Amino acid sequence: MATEFADKPAKGFALAQIMSESPEVADAYDALFGALRLAPPLASGSVVLVTSAEPGEGKTTVASCLATTASLAGQTVLLIDGDLRRLSLTATVGSGDTVGLIEILLGEAEAVEAIHPISALTDSPQACVVSFMAGGRKSPRFLGAVDWSNARTALSSISQAFDMVFLDSPPILAANDALLFARIVDAVVLGRSHRWNARRGSTSNTAARWHPDRRDNASTDGTDIS
């Protein structure tokens, strides 16, 4: 269904090259994605916010790798750059001069204008396609003008065209954007002190805390889900 969006492909890039360079890391993300699919909040929704407490903890890498993992698993995937103050994903893809998330939230653009396909793992035999939404042209100051009830409806409508949606946001302690976005998603992955252990092929000290249902608990491969 995602192919109905965007007849103008975005610039391809190695979305999560670390996965093709390390099978152990790819296995770790397979396990994390499997845990995501079993999480209670995703029984009725598919939009996942990925954030962290502080900058430099790997949230954008996690969001990108989860999107790639989901696509390789046969899922239709939308990756959204919600880190409106940095727009690192948008810059990497080369979609800076386009409407995106902020215009969608404000009701000033349609999904077909904002979503474009990109190639992930372009140098890998397992190359796949992920749909991408840039952060947009407007300043994050415009978040103060968003009607969040309407924004949730808009994002929910867009998510119906995809199996999974991953929204990368600023760190919680850097801006309050993540707290605003948490109101319109189905689950939240909170990365804490993200570190790669290439030899063991795992992510350590990473927590996934789910919103809004926190009653059930499980754990897998060093990742706590609550």
Residue, then its C-alpha position, 0 to 999 in steps of 0.5 A: m500500500a505504501t507505493e501509492f505515495a510519492d511518485k518522486p523517489a528520495k535519494g537512496f542511502a545506506l539507511a543502516q549500514i551497520m546492519s550489513e557490516s555486522p550480522e550479529v547486530a542484525d540479529a540483535y535488531d531482529a530480536l528487538f523487532g520481534a519483541l516490538r511486535l509482541a508488545p501489548p500497545l501494538a495490538s491495536g496500532s503501529v506507530v512507534l516513537v523512538t527517543s532517548a533521555e539525552p543526545g548521543e544515545g543512538k536513538t536515530t540509529v535504532a529508529s533506522c535499523l528497526a525500520t530496515t529490519a521491519s522492511l526486510a521482514g516483509q513489512t511496509v514501513l514508514l520512517i519519519d524524521g521528527d527530530l525537527r531541531r536537527l533533521s539528521l535523517t532528512a539531511t542524509v536522505g536529501s529531502g530537506d526542501t520538502v513538506g513533511l511532519i510539521e506540515i502534516l501535524l498542522g494540517e497544511a499538507e497531504a501524505v502524498e506530498a510528504i512521503h517518498p520511497i528510499s532505498a535502504l542498505t543499498d550496498s547489501p544483497q538484502a536491499c529493501v525499500v522504506s518510505f520516508m517522511a522528512g521533518g518539513r520546512k517549518s520551524p519546530r516553534f510551530l508545534g505550539a500551534v498544532d491541534w493534537s487531537n487532529a494531529r493524532t487522527a492524521l497520523s493514524s490515517i497515514s499509518q493505515a497504509f503501513d504495517m509499521v511506522f517509526l518516528d524519530s524524535p529529539p531526546i527528552l531532556a533536549a526538548n519537549d517534542a518527544l512528550l508532545f509526540a507521545r500523545i499521538v503514537d501507540a508505543v514509545v521506545l526509550g533508549r538509555s545509554h545505547r552502546w554497541n557490542a559488536r563482538r556479542g552482537s547486542t545492544s546494552n543498557t537499552a530500555a523500551r518503555w511502552h505507552p500507554d499500557r505498562r502493565d505487562n513485562a517481558s525481556t529479551d536479549g538485554t532489552d527490557i520491555s515494560 
